[in-house]
């Protein structure tokens, strides 16, 4: 381990909800209760719980409370699968992310892996 302090997103424990954290954002499975709480009509997907400032997720416009429905045109509802997809991105590579926002508005954003 290096002597630097980890960012808050990398120190968050995996909870029973199977929250998964990447260096960019944290997600957990979308449940009927969380869908209702965030006014989402989606029945499956991932709820974004945190987005690191100045990260690829923030640059793409992803916000806490968004539901990620698809990544690279594939449905995603397992946080571990989402993490694998994000981890496999090459520097500078972009993938489309299909989001649903409160009130049922859907949109695509492009998530781009940072360059070294």
N, C-alpha and C positions, 0 to 999 in steps of 0.2 A: 504494500500500500504506500502511496505517496503521502507526504506530509500535509497536503492540502485538504481542507475540509470538503466533504462531499456536498453536492447541491441538495436542496430539500427533496427534489424529485427522485434522487437516487437512494435516499435513506428511508423512504416510505416502505413499511413492511407489506408483504403480500398478505392481504386480509382474506377472511373466509369467502368473500365475494369474488375472489380470484382477481383482484386488482393487479394489473401489470403496468409497470413503469418503464418507460424508455427515457433516454436523456432529454427527449423533447416533450413528452406528454404522458399522462396517466389515463388509463381506460379501465372500465369494468363492464361486465355483461349488463345489457339493458334489461331491466325487469319491468313487469307491468306497473309496479309502484313508481319506479323512477321515470318511466315514460309519462305517467300521469303527472308527476311532480313538475316535469319540464315541458309539459304540454306537447308531447311527441306522439304522433300516431303510429310510428314504427313499432313493430312487434318483435323484431330481433335486431341485433347490432351491438354496438359498444357505446357506452356513455363516456364522454370525455369528462374527467374530473379535475384535471390540472393541465395547463399548458405553460411551459417554461418561457419566460420573456426572451425575446430576440432569438427564438428557436425556429427551425423549419416549420413546425406546427403553427407558431404565431405568424410567421411570414405568409403561410397559406391561408390565414384567416380562421383557423380552427379555434374554437372558444370552449371553455368549460360549459357543460350543459348541451353541447352538440351531440348528436348520435351519429356515429360512423356506421354506415350501412354496407358500403362496399369499399374495397381497396383494390386497385388495378382491375376493376370490373368483376371482382369476385366477392360474393357475400362474405361477411366476416362477423362472427358473434363470439368467438373464442379469443380472449385477450392474448393467450400465448401464440396463437396463429398470427395475430396482428403484429406482435413483437418480432416474430420470425420474418415477416414480410418487410418490416421497417429495417431490421438488422441486415437483411440481404441487399438493401439498396447500395449501389455503388456511389461514390462521391459525385454529386452533380446530377444523378439520375432522378427523374420525376415519375410519380405515379398519380393517377387520378383517384381522388377520395370522394365518395358520394356521401354527403352529409344531410341530416335533417335537423332543422333548428326549431325551437319552440314555435308553436302555432302551425306546424306542419309544412313550413317552407323547405323545399329540397334544393340542393345545389351541388355541383361538382367544384372541387378545388384541386389544385395541383400541389402535392407534397414533394419537395425536392430535398434530397440528402445534401448535407453541407459538404463543401469541398475542403480538403485539409488545408 
